[in-house]
Amino acid sequence: MSRRIQIVLPDPAAEELSARAGAEGTPPSTLAAQLVREQLQQDQPATRRASVPDDSRRASRPSWLEPYGGSSFWKAETWGTIVALHGRYPRTLAALKDGWWVDQGHLEQLSALAAWRGLLDTAGEDPREELAFHAQLADYGHALKTEGGGVERAWQPGAPPHDWAT
């Protein structure tokens, strides 16, 4: 079941919504509905999220994956969350190599870890979720240390490279 709801946005927010929708090739109302659904989904406790079916999410990608067609907003948001993740766990992620963002596997794993950390920080209810996160983070850190490819520069968190936003 769905309901139509009308919302009013201040001009700057409406302009931003229109710009993002245009960049993603979707109508502003569709994007607005998606953003509201995602925010409501994030605000629900983890136990309730798992038990409530949401057919609307099938059409969109998970928040840790870049939307189809690209999104400069997603890239800016994701870069910031990964910088924050590295800042919070610098020893575990010390072996992260410069240029990780061009490797889809690294990008998806880091994005997923950052999204998971965000969910734990805002809606974590079970200490086992925290332990599972740290176990997965440790596994990823170990994989970084054992990854081949020769001597490369370690990534130093900061502003995204120019090729990231394009």
C-alpha positions as CSV (number, residue, x, y, z in Angstrom):
1,M,0.0,0.0,0.0
2,S,1.2,3.5,-0.8
3,R,0.0,7.0,0.0
4,R,0.6,10.2,-1.8
5,I,2.0,13.0,0.5
6,Q,2.7,16.5,-0.5
7,I,5.7,18.3,1.0
8,V,6.9,21.9,0.8
9,L,10.6,22.7,0.6
10,P,12.4,26.0,0.8
11,D,13.8,27.1,-2.5
12,P,17.4,26.1,-1.9
13,A,16.4,22.6,-0.9
14,A,14.0,22.3,-3.9
15,E,16.8,23.5,-6.2
16,E,19.2,20.9,-4.7
17,L,16.6,18.2,-5.1
18,S,16.0,19.1,-8.7
19,A,19.7,19.2,-9.5
20,R,20.3,15.8,-7.9
21,A,17.3,14.3,-9.7
22,G,18.5,15.7,-13.0
23,A,21.9,14.2,-12.4
24,E,20.4,10.8,-11.7
25,G,17.8,11.1,-14.5
26,T,14.8,10.7,-12.3
27,P,11.9,13.0,-11.5
28,P,12.4,15.1,-8.3
29,S,9.3,13.6,-6.7
30,T,10.7,10.1,-7.2
31,L,14.0,11.1,-5.7
32,A,12.3,12.8,-2.8
33,A,10.3,9.7,-2.0
34,Q,13.4,7.6,-2.1
35,L,15.3,9.9,0.2
36,V,12.4,10.0,2.7
37,R,12.1,6.2,2.6
38,E,15.9,5.8,3.2
39,Q,15.9,8.2,6.1
40,L,12.9,6.6,7.7
41,Q,14.5,3.2,7.2
42,Q,17.8,4.3,8.8
43,D,15.9,5.8,11.8
44,Q,14.2,2.5,12.6
45,P,15.8,0.2,15.1
46,A,17.7,-2.7,13.4
47,T,15.3,-5.3,14.7
48,R,12.3,-3.5,13.2
49,R,14.1,-2.9,9.9
50,A,14.7,-6.6,9.4
51,S,11.1,-7.5,10.0
52,V,9.4,-4.9,7.8
53,P,9.3,-5.8,4.1
54,D,10.0,-2.9,1.8
55,D,9.3,-3.6,-1.8
56,S,10.3,0.0,-2.8
57,R,14.0,-0.8,-1.9
58,R,14.2,-3.4,-4.7
59,A,14.3,-0.7,-7.3
60,S,17.2,1.3,-5.7
61,R,20.6,0.2,-4.8
62,P,21.8,-0.1,-1.1
63,S,23.1,3.1,0.3
64,W,26.7,1.9,0.3
65,L,26.6,1.4,-3.5
66,E,26.8,4.3,-5.9
67,P,23.4,4.8,-7.6
68,Y,23.1,3.7,-11.2
69,G,24.3,6.5,-13.5
70,G,26.5,8.0,-10.8
71,S,25.9,10.6,-8.2
72,S,28.2,13.4,-7.1
73,F,26.3,13.7,-3.8
74,W,26.8,10.0,-3.1
75,K,30.5,10.3,-3.9
76,A,31.0,13.3,-1.6
77,E,29.0,11.6,1.2
78,T,30.9,8.3,0.8
79,W,34.3,9.9,0.7
80,G,33.5,11.7,3.9
81,T,32.3,8.6,5.7
82,I,35.4,6.6,4.6
83,V,37.7,9.4,5.8
84,A,35.9,9.3,9.1
85,L,36.1,5.5,9.3
86,H,39.9,5.7,8.6
87,G,40.2,8.5,11.3
88,R,38.4,6.3,13.8
89,Y,40.4,3.1,13.0
90,P,43.7,4.3,11.7
91,R,45.7,1.3,12.8
92,T,43.3,-1.2,11.3
93,L,43.2,0.6,8.0
94,A,46.9,1.7,7.9
95,A,47.6,-0.7,5.0
96,L,45.0,0.9,2.7
97,K,46.8,1.9,-0.5
98,D,46.5,5.1,-2.3
99,G,44.1,4.8,-5.2
100,W,41.8,2.3,-3.4
101,W,38.8,4.1,-4.9
102,V,39.5,2.8,-8.4
103,D,39.2,-0.8,-7.2
104,Q,35.5,-1.7,-7.0
105,G,36.1,-4.3,-4.3
106,H,37.8,-1.9,-2.0
107,L,35.3,0.9,-2.7
108,E,32.3,-1.4,-1.9
109,Q,33.9,-2.9,1.2
110,L,34.9,0.5,2.6
111,S,31.5,2.0,1.8
112,A,29.7,-1.0,3.4
113,L,31.9,-0.7,6.5
114,A,31.3,3.0,6.8
115,A,27.5,2.6,6.3
116,W,27.5,-0.2,8.9
117,R,29.4,2.0,11.4
118,G,26.9,4.8,10.8
119,L,24.0,2.4,11.5
120,L,25.6,1.2,14.7
121,D,26.3,4.7,15.9
122,T,22.7,5.8,15.3
123,A,20.6,2.7,15.8
124,G,22.8,0.0,17.3
125,E,20.9,-2.0,20.0
126,D,22.8,-5.3,20.4
127,P,26.4,-5.5,21.5
128,R,26.8,-8.5,19.2
129,E,26.4,-6.1,16.2
130,E,29.4,-4.1,17.5
131,L,31.4,-7.2,17.9
132,A,30.5,-8.4,14.4
133,F,31.5,-5.1,12.9
134,H,34.9,-5.1,14.6
135,A,35.5,-8.7,13.5
136,Q,34.7,-7.8,9.9
137,L,36.8,-4.6,10.1
138,A,39.8,-6.7,11.5
139,D,39.3,-9.2,8.6
140,Y,39.4,-6.4,6.1
141,G,42.5,-4.8,7.8
142,H,44.2,-8.2,7.6
143,A,43.3,-8.6,3.9
144,L,44.8,-5.1,3.3
145,K,48.1,-6.2,4.9
146,T,48.4,-9.4,2.9
147,E,47.3,-7.9,-0.4
148,G,49.9,-8.2,-3.1
149,G,50.8,-5.6,-5.7
150,G,54.2,-4.5,-4.6
151,V,55.2,-1.4,-2.7
152,E,52.7,1.4,-3.0
153,R,52.0,4.5,-1.1
154,A,49.7,4.3,1.9
155,W,46.5,6.4,1.6
156,Q,46.5,9.6,3.5
157,P,42.9,10.7,4.2
158,G,42.0,14.2,2.9
159,A,40.2,15.8,0.1
160,P,39.1,13.5,-2.7
161,P,41.2,13.4,-5.9
162,H,39.9,15.2,-8.9
163,D,39.0,12.0,-10.8
164,W,36.8,10.9,-7.9
165,A,34.1,13.5,-8.5
166,T,33.8,12.8,-12.2
